[in-house]
Structures are given as C-alpha cells and as structure tokens.
Amino acid sequence: MRKIPENDQDVLIEEDVWCGANVTILKGVTIGRGSIVAAGSVVTKSCPPYSIIGGVPAKLIKKRFSEEEIKLHELMLYKHSDIVNRD
C-alpha cells in the first residue's frame, strides 16, 4: 500500500490547549492557542485561538474571552512578535 501525500497532513496543537479524554483530531487540523476541546469530541476543522469546541463533529461552542480580554491576555503573556491579535 502506497502512502498518499494528502493523507499525511500534520495536526498542530498550539500552546495552552486543554483536550478532554478520548478526543479525536483529524489530519490537517490546527487547534488555536488557549482553546479547550471537550471530552469525546471529533475535531474535523481547525479552530481559532481561545475557542471552546465540542461535539461530533466538533463545533465552536463559544469564545473563552472577549476580543478585548484576549488582547490584554496576550500582552501580559507573550512577546509582541508572538501575539495572536495584533492591530
């Protein structure tokens, strides 16, 4: 059996992500920084930073913080070059 390139995509789980038990993350998906993935979820699509996602298939339940709170959080924790929501 030959390896097909489109079946060999990386999964990227960024910093400060919480994943519950028995989470399945499919090929090519990125879980954004600071996100929470509910237990038993099947993540089929990438999610933005600071999201709470869950379900089968997983969908955005809500954002963890408002945009203003995300900006303040990023300024406190990360160097300017690493901030997600720069103006």
Salt bridges, closest charged atoms under 4 A:
ASP8 OD2 - LYS3 NZ 3.28
GLU15 OE1 - ARG33 NH1 3.04
GLU74 OE1 - ARG33 NH2 3.20
ASP87 OD1 - LYS71 NZ 3.36
